[in-house]
């Protein structure tokens, strides 16, 4: 029998002995009136070994995180959602039967209790229990309190344990909730309307990525999990909703990394009668103000590097970045053949039909992207790699598009929207014709979206911001798995049930 199964067997035996004594191991109905956090201020005025006057009774519920048992008394630390508080259990107060039962309780058990406040001789606020109830018996021991969950994959796989024993993890996810709440508040203040669009789509669109496939039996049709809501949100612009946003779950059948999870959260928003420059201004204000609210400053540390989110943020065209940061001769960027040759020289493998626009973009990703630490907007993306963006009126080879980079990572992508249905159809058809074996490009054109544009879509700008990456930045988390409660992992090697391992 493994050590894990031995411990599990011992705890099950202990649970059975408690049940035999009449203890309800999984009781229901205890409702705490107080939290640990609210009790601490109530006891601030107490001195060592002083009890609260009046003898008010308070009740809390939570998980036992530490225990110290003596002859006829015991101390334990109980943690609830707000923090921890010490509990004092005395045999002559709770009674012999309950005290004998409590001596068999374990760290990890969830309990409810009621009692009065006092401070110990060392000045620690405590509750002297008068009532004690077992709410849920823990059959598995918690990790050692000094080491916690040291294995990172176990932290991700058993997030429920990670949240119990790692306060830092709980704070990350509390911060995530706060960030999303502030995003909603900000966009609501700008008169954006939150909407919902389909998560199962007949034609995946709005981004280039390999989709997940599913099948609808009643309709006898293949469907695809959403890779982006973009084309549906722009249909709403056609319908007359001038400002819309969606905080959405997207699914892309791609590899795993510190920046990528196949299921992730995006914010996408679209505004009629606006340009990409308007959205750069909005993004700068929104992200910097949210940072100020959640971190108390616009200057933060990310993995040992100081990052300043204070406006204004730097703006460079892609070609300017290639010249100023990558050190490429500007004359080379003006010569298509030389650009293609330089990409090949740098080890970039391009598809047979790829042109200089694709080559410049790949050079940027290789030579520039990771060097953009403080917020930087990169603009003037090649039309070749921007099938949904509006062409620049002065230079048809580039689009009115930007990407925002912070700490060497893309955080946002936005552009002035293409609303010419003929131009859009031609770009869709070219993308399909050039796809070859690329599974990230769907072989079917979304003709219904083109039809929507034919009814007329106002001039507009749209943007997507990676919520997971924004949380990573503002919570100082090194991996996307640190900010997703249940990230996708390879299947776990399941151990055999205990009965079969004897």
N, C-alpha and C positions, 0 to 999 in steps of 0.2 A: 504494500500500500504506500502511495506517495505521501510526503509530508502534508501536502494540501488536503488529500483525502482523509488522512489521519485526524487533522485538525477539524475537518468538517464532521467526521464521525463523532469526535469528542463533543463538539458543540450540539450535535443532534441528540446525543445521550443526555446532555445537560438540559436541553429543551424538554425532552421527554420526562425527566425527573421533575422539572418545574410544573409541567402539565399535570403530573401525578399529584402534586401538592395543591392543585386547584388554581394555579396561576393561568390566566388567559394570556396566551402568548401573542395574540394578534387582536387586541381589543379595539373597540370602536366607541366613539361617543365623547372622548376627552377633547375639550375645546379650550385651548389656552387663552387667557384674557390678556396676557402680556408677552413682550419679547425681551430677549436679553439686553438689547440696546437701550430700550426705554427704562429698564430697571437701574442701570448704572448711575444715571443722574440722580435718581431718587435716593441713592445711598451715599452721595458725595459728602454730605454733612456729617456722616457717622465717623466716630473715631474707632481705633482698634478695640475689639471685643465689646463694641457698643451695638445695641439692638435699636431698630427703628421704633420710635414711640407710637403708641396706638395699636401696634400689632396687626397692621393691615396685612391681609393675605393676598399674595400674588401667585399667578400660575403661568407656567411656561411648558413648552414641549420641545423636544429635540433629541439629538443623538449623543450618547455618552462617548466622549472623546478621551477621557482619562479617568482612572480610578485609583484611590488609595484606601485600603481597608484596614481597620484596626480591630481591636477586640469588640467593643460595643458601639463603634461609630465608624463612619466612612465618609470620605469626600469623593465627589466625582465632578467632572466638568461636562456640562451639557451645551451643545452647539445648536442654535437654530439659524434661520435665514439671515439674522441680523448680527450674530456674533456669539460669544460664549459667556457663560456664567457658572460660578462654582455652586455646588449643592452639598449641603451637610446633612447626612442621615444619621440619626441617633436612635439607638435601639429603644430607649425608654420613651421616645416621642412617637415613633411609628408603630411600635409594638413588636413583640418577639417574633410573631409569625411572618410579618412583612419583612422584618430585618433579616431573618434567616433566609427568606426567599431572595432578597436583594443580594446577599453574599454570593449567590450563584449567577447573578447577571453579569454581562460581559461588555467590554468596550465595543461599540458599534450598535448596541441595542438602542431603540428609539423609545423614549419614556415621556410620560407626562407627570408633572408634580405641582404641588401647591404648598406655600409656606410663607414665612416671614423673613424680612431682610435683617442682616446683621453683618458686621465686619469681624474677621478673624483677628487674632493677636498680631498678625503681620500686615493687617490692613486690607485684606482682600474681601471685596463685597461678595456675600454668599446668601443663599436662601436656605434656611433651616426647614427641611421638608416635614410637612405634617401629613401629606397625602402623596402617594407614589404609585404610578400605574405603568405596567408594561404595555406599550402600544405595538411594538413589532420586535420580535426576537431576531437578532442577527446570527445567522449560521456560519458566516464566513468572517474571519478576522480582518480588520483594516490593516493596511501596510504600516510598518514601523513608523512612528510619528517623527523620528529624526531623519528618516531617509525618504519617506513618502513613496510615490511611484517614480522610481528612478528610471525605469525603462520608458522611453518616449512613446513607443508604439503601444504599450499597455495603457498609457495615459489616454491615447486616442481611442483605443478599442474599448476600454472600460471607463468611459468618460464619467459614468455615475460614481465610480470610486475616486477618480481624479477630482471631481467637484467636492467630494466629502473631505479629502485630506489636503487639497492644494488651494489655499485662499487666493493665490494669484490667478488661478484659472477662473475661479468664480468672479473675480473682479474684471477680467477680460470680457466675460460674457455679459456682465452688468453694463460695462461700457459699450458693448455692441448694441444692446437694447437702447441705451441713451442716445447713441449716434443715430440710429435709425429713427428714433422719435424726433430728434432735432432736424433731420433731413425733411421729414414730413412737415414739421412746423414751418421750416423755412419756405418750402415750396407752396404750402398753403398760404403763407403770408404774401406770396407773389401771385396769388390767384390761380395757381395750377389746380387742376382737378385730378384726384387719384382715380384710376380706372383699373379694370382687370381684362386681360386678353387671353385667348386660348393657350393652354399648355400643350395640347395635342393639335398638331397642324397637318393638313394634307400635303403641304409643300413647305419644307423648312427654308426660312429666309431671314434676312436682316443681318447676317454675318456669315463668314466662311468658316465652316467647321463640319466635321463628320457627325451626323445626328444619331440618336438612339431611335430604333424602330419599334413600333408596336402594331397591333392589329385590332380593329374594331369588328367584332363578330356580327352585330346587328346590321351594320352598314356594309359589311363585306369589303372593307377597304383598309389599306395600310395607312398608318398615321405615324407622325414623327414627334418626339418630344421637342419642345421649343428650344431652339438655340438662341433666339432673340425675339423680342416682341415688336421690333421696329416697324415692320410693314403693317401690322395691325394698328399700332398707335398713330401712324401717319394716315391710315384710313379714317381715323377719328378727326384729324385735321380737315380732311375732305368733308366730313359730315358737319363741320361747324364748331367743334370743340377746339378753341384756339390755344389752350394751354393744358396739356395732359401729362401725367407721369404715372409710372408703375414701378413698384419695388417688387421685382419678379425673380422667380427661380428659373434658371436656365440650365440646359443639359447639353453637354458636348462630349462626344465619345472620343476623348483624347487621353493622353498620358497623365500620370500623376507627378507633381513636383511641389516645391515649396510655394509656388504661385498658382498652381492649377489643381482643381478638384472637378471631377466630371459633373457634379451638381453644385451650382454656386448662385450667389445672389447679386443681381444688378439693379441699379437705378437707371431707368431711361425716362427722359422727359423731352417734350417737343413744344415749341412755341411758334405760333403763326406770326408773320410780319416781324421776324427777327432774323439776325444773321449770326454766323459763327462767332463773330467778334462780341456780340451781345452775350452769348453763352460763356465765352471766356471770362468776361467781367463777372457774370453771375457765379460761375464756378469758383473763381478766386475769392469772392465775398463769402459764399456758402461754406467752403471747406475751411477757410481761415477762421471764420466766426465759430464754427462748430468746434474746431480745435481749441479755441480760447475757452469755450464753455465747458468742455470735458476735461481739459488739462490745465486750465488756468493760465495758459500762455500760448503764444503762437510760435514760440521757440521750444522745440522738443528734442529729445534724444531718441534716435532709432538705432538700436543695435550698436551702440558705441559711437555713433556719428551724430553731431548736432545738425538739425534741420530747421531752417527758418521759414515759416509759412506766412510771415508778414507780407501784405501787399506793398507795392506791386510786384508781380511775378515776371520773370524774364520771358521774352518772346524771341524765337528764332525761326526762320524758315528752315526746311530740311537741308537745303543747299548751304545756307549759312552755317548750320551746325556741322555739316561735313567738312567745311573749310576751316571754321574756327576751332573745332574740337578734335576732329579726326585728322586735320592737317592736309586734306586733299587739295591739290592744285585746282583752283576754280576753272581753269581752262579745260581740265579733263572732264568736269561736269557738263561742259557745253558740247562735248563731243560724244555722241552715242556709242560709237565703236570703242572709244577709250574707256568709257564707263563700264561697258560689258567686259572689256579685257581686265580692268582693275578688279572687278568682282571675281572673275575667274582666278586672278592672281592671289586673291585673299582666301581662296578655297571655298567660295560660295558656289553651290550647285544650283543652277537655274533651270526651270522647265524649258523645253525646246522653243516654245512660243513666247517666252518672257522677253520683255523689252527693257530699255534703259530705266524706265520708271520703277520697275520691279528691282532692278539691280541697285539703284540708288537707295531704295528702301531697305534692302538687305544689308547694304554697306552701313547704313545708319544704325540698324539693329546690332550689327557686329562691332562697330567702332565707336559709337557715340552713346547709345542708350544707357549703358551701365554707369556712365560718367555724369549723368544728370541727377545730382543729389538734391539740391534745392529746387523748388517748383519751377518747371520750365515748360512753356507751351511751344510745341513744334508745329509749324504751320506749312501750308503750301505742299501738301502731299500729292504725289503724281496721280493723275487721273487713272492710270493703269491699275492702281491698287485701291481705288476708291469708287467702286461701281455704283454707290448710292449717293455720292456727294455731288454738289453743284460745281460745274466747271467755273474756273476763274474767268471773268469777262475779258481780262487783258491777256491771259495766257491759257489757252485751251489744254495745255499739257499738264496743268496742275488744277487742284480743286480748292475751294474755300473750306478747308478742313484743318482741324488741330487735334493733336494728342497731348495730354498732360503727363509729364514724367516727374516722379519724386522718388528719391532713393534708388534711382536706376531702374524704376519699374513704371510701366504704363498704368496710370490710374483712371484716365478718362479719354474718351474719343468722341469728338463732336464735329458737326459740319453744317454748312448751309445746305438745305435739302434740294435735291433734284426734283423739280415738279413738272418737267417737260415729258409727257408720256412717250413721245417718239424717241427722244434721247434715252430715256430709261429702258424702253423695249430693246433698242439697239445694243445697249450695254449688257442687258441680261442675255441676249442672244449670243453676243460675242463671248461672254463668260462661259456659257454652256458649250459653244463651239470649241473653245480653247481648253476645256477642262481635262481632256485626255482621260487618264486613270485616276484623277484627283477626286477622292471620295468626299473631300470637304466642300466640293461644289456640286449642288444638286442638278441633275440632268434635265429638270423641267422648269420652264419659265412660269413665274406666278402671273398669269394673265389677268386674274381678277384684280391684282394690285394695279396693273397697268390700266385696267378699265376704270378703277377708282380715280387714277390720275387724269383720265380723259374727261371726267366730270369737273375737274379743276381743283387743284390743291393750292392754297395760298402760299406765297413765299414763306419760308419757315426755316428754323434751325432746330437740330436735335442733338442729343448727347446721351452717352452711356457712361456711368461711373461704377466701377467695381466696388460694391459694398464691402466684400471680404477684404480686399486690399486696402480700402480706406480704414477699416477697423485694425488691420495689421499695423498700419502706419501710426494711428493715434493711440493704440494700445501697446506699441513697441513689441509686437509679436513677430518672431522670425519666419514662421511658416503659416500658410493658409489653414493648415490643419489645427493650428492653435486657436483659430477664431471661428471654426465650424464645430458645432457641438458633437456631431457624429460624422466625421469625414470617412470617405470610402477607403477601405484597406483590402489587401489580399485576404482570402479566407483564412480563418484561424485554424490551426491544427487542433481539433477538438479531442480532449482526453476522453477515455471511455467512462461511462457512468460508474459510480463508486462500487455498485454491487458486482460489476464485472471485473473489477481490478483487485479483488481480494486475493 
